[in-house]
Amino acid sequence: MRCPFCSHVESKVADSRSLQDQNSVKRRRECLKCQNRFTTFETVDLTIQVKKRDGTYEDFNPDKLLKGLDMACCHSKVSHDQVRALVSKITAQLLAKQVREISTKDLGDIVISYLKKMDMVAYIRFACVYRRFKDIDEVVNEIKSISPKV
């Protein structure tokens, strides 16, 4: 790591801390030449490719997943912190399985399985976009399929 003050290439780590998402580390470094301190951040390099419906590929972006889940979960009992935890859980699951490529369908199925357990309204909102319902009848049929029988 090059010192931002004197450009010397050697430094020592004075302090390390894991950040909230557990996928990054904050390091406080000290230059061995000028003794100035500076902060660096290290993150996990997610080399997961998402295969989209049109056949193109895109890098997996946890922030994009977070945004979509936030939209599905707004006005529900699922908090933003729970959404962030879910994104971290899904990301960790993909990393643990050493997935290098995943389709949007498979990623959506993972999300759907968690949302069904967390909140049915958030699940339906996410499913409407993910499954691309064409009319109200498809939405009603989905609700009937998950509703408890009376």
KARARA-V213595 format. One record per residue. PSI is psi in whole degrees, -180 to 180 (999 if undefined). D_FIRST is the distance of its C-alpha to the first C-alpha in whole Angstrom. Layout:
PSI;D_FIRST, PSI;D_FIRST
This chain:
123;0, 134;4, 130;6, -13;9, -46;12, -2;12, 13;9, 144;8, -8;6, 132;7, 164;7, 152;9, 122;10, -31;13, 143;15, 139;15, 137;17, 140;19, 170;20, -40;23, -4;23, 5;22, 7;20, 157;17, 135;15, 125;14, 135;11, 121;12, 156;9, 128;10, 135;9, -13;11, -56;13, -6;14, 11;14, 150;13, 147;12, 162;10, 138;11, 158;9, 133;11, 133;11, 157;15, 133;17, 104;17, 106;21, 35;22, 131;26, 135;28, 123;31, 117;34, 169;36, -30;40, 4;40, -10;39, 164;35, 150;32, 146;29, 140;26, 130;27, 103;26, -31;26, -35;27, -41;30, -42;31, -44;31, -46;33, -41;35, -37;36, -42;36, -41;39, -32;41, -5;41, 145;41, 27;45, -179;45, -2;44, 121;41, 165;38, -38;35, -38;33, -37;35, -45;34, -41;30, -39;31, -44;33, -43;30, -40;28, -45;30, -43;31, -46;27, -38;27, -44;30, -41;29, -40;26, -36;28, -3;31, 43;28, 130;30, -22;28, 138;31, 142;33, 158;36, -31;37, -48;40, -40;38, -43;36, -39;38, -38;41, -47;38, -47;38, -43;42, -36;42, -43;40, -34;42, -37;45, -28;45, -49;43, 123;45, -34;48, -45;48, -39;44, -49;45, -41;47, -43;45, -43;42, -35;45, -40;47, -47;44, -45;42, -3;46, 57;47, 137;50, -26;53, 176;55, -30;56, -39;58, -38;55, -46;54, -43;57, -39;57, -43;53, -43;54, -36;57, -24;56, -11;53, 142;56, 141;58, 133;61, 999;64
